[in-house]
Amino acid sequence: MTDHTVRAYDAELIELRQRIAEMGGLAEKMLSDAMQALLKRDTTLAQTAIVADRRLDLLQREVEDRSVLTIAKRQPMASDLREIISAMRLASDIERIGDLAKNIAKRVLAMNGEYPPLKVVFGAVNLSTLVLAQLKDVLDAYARRDLELATQVWKRDDEVDALYTSLFRELLTYMMEDPRNITFCTHLLFCAKNIERIGDHATNIAETAHYLITGELLPVERPKADTTTLNPKHVAEET
Amino acid sequence: MTDHTVRAYDAELIELRQRIAEMGGLAEKMLSDAMQALLKRDTTLAQTAIVADRRLDLLQREVEDRSVLTIAKRQPMASDLREIISAMRLASDIERIGDLAKNIAKRVLAMNGEYPPLKVVFGAVNLSTLVLAQLKDVLDAYARRDLELATQVWKRDDEVDALYTSLFRELLTYMMEDPRNITFCTHLLFCAKNIERIGDHATNIAETAHYLITGELLPVERPKADTTTLNPKHVAEET
């Protein structure tokens, strides 16, 4: 490659990184806005999170288009190809995170007029605080090529799952105590599941960062401690 | 490229297509097994679906590794690059479908001993029948490069969403009628959501098939008729 080609190519990689950074920031803000909307019963803020998802979808498309174009034009080898493939994967995970945050915001609108007591909302907010920290860390790890931080995020997913499981049981208990709690608790259950899924995508991003930095894939089995589908005894005990 | 290189390259693309076909067949079988397990309260069949997911994960890795290698070695242009990128996308969607089918199977195990009445299970089974048909059609559309069929699947997703919405309301009603229904109805709610999500992935595959065949992307907005998060009135009416 000539110097000029190399510079043009580097510029394309930098553009990709910037798009990914923008997507990451947007997804974090969407989750944070959706949870604040839930906490403050703020339907305007919920709308903000819902509308932001469109920008995220368009950015993902742009990352995909640019990636495919760059591969076709530059014919990159090994580590550069890895960077482009990783950017496409990240864009896909972040776009899904946006979808999940948007789902939470939509449930805030659906719950309009029938809000759950703050006590049960706090459980979901705590879960989202943990997941937001995971998301920030893993996006930093990716941007700074920090293998140790990426690995920490990957391992910490079991804390998210454990908190989700305990929230799941708490919500079931509320539903059983009073049938009038069922509608909003069902919405909260899905909110909690969406947050837990965002945590899974943070783990995916950690795996992509690991692949980007080392060229190696992490083991297929991730740490898993969401036992709501595994441990009928504990769920049943609360009935 | 020499004739020999072209043949080796074609062989790689054929290998990729075969892996995708195997993954698709496996994912269909996992969903079908998980639903049969739910219907027949068959925990052995549920285990079969859970174990099969490992094979699917490994196949996805293989598709990714082969795709990256092929891009690096062959430096493909335009339509061939599109085929490889599409294979990676499909592998990712099918792997997620496998995860969702596995989640359903895990819930069958979690419900062990406390099974819902067949009447409510049928609602979930009907939803899965519709989604399985979508999945079969879209995998056929991809394999045969059938643009019309892919577009049909893409448009038909609103039927899946409508059926899911009606099932969601039915399950809420059961929960409100008797608190003893809450645990299994919650499991069924998540099963239904997993099936509806599989339908979304079938739509993603339709979009990828469209991109593969035409080189153009479909509009960002997909048909959407899951109103459980949008229409508080209808949900509330059933409380």
Interface residues (C-beta under 8 A of the other chain):
Chain A: R54 D57 L58 R61 V68 I71 A72 Q75 M77 A78 L81 R82 I85 S92 N103 K106 R107 L109 A110 M111 N112 G113 E114 L172 M175 M176 P179 R180 I182 T183 T186 L189 F190 K193 L217 V220 T228 T229 L230 N231 P232 V235 A236 T239
Chain B: R54 D57 L58 R61 V68 I71 A72 Q75 M77 A78 L81 R82 I85 S92 N103 K106 R107 L109 A110 M111 N112 G113 E114 L172 M175 M176 P179 R180 I182 T183 T186 L189 F190 K193 L217 V220 T228 T229 L230 N231 P232 V235 A236 T239
